[in-house]
Amino acid sequence: MPRGSRLPYSVWIGRSRTGNYRIRWVDPMTSERQSEACGSDRRYARERRDAKTAELRAGLRGARGDYRLSDLRDRLGAWLAGKSSTTRKNT
């Protein structure tokens, strides 16, 4: 991955003029930049970066985990129960 490219779960460490570290990321839900102060300890900043990356990856995967296509196909009938006939035809 080339330097400067951003993935949906990218978290990077920035440093202020005073020497304090801050982790930054882009919130995938709102597309806004977020940040968190980490103090002057680089090791703590790296730990927080790794934790935030894991959190963002888990959020992108979903709280329920991965689905198989057969699971979705089995639940399709229950999902279509209250839908209009046009929606059923399109599905």
Steps between C-alpha positions, in 0.01 A plus 500: 500500500655832399566760761216746543224264387208470738289195567163521680675382816819710472620667819811713509705670769566873489727709715438857611758776539504444874603135455169339589361217285151471362339219302279597208253309286201555272168388646345261245143592601528879471816538285630758748850508640526389861792520740602394847778645714762250620744715698874497448554121510549355151454144620155586639413674172592184307288286735202733456552500121495120492191487723315756287593313180361178648184684607446646153561163334247334731247772424542456127457126527184542703410403852341174389800374309512358152198356321489221251286538191289201604417673832376809318303291252329310783389823667376663180144371543466650848642830377253517210198420721365855522637644175302609196462282193731728299777456752453123493523492120814713497663290768 
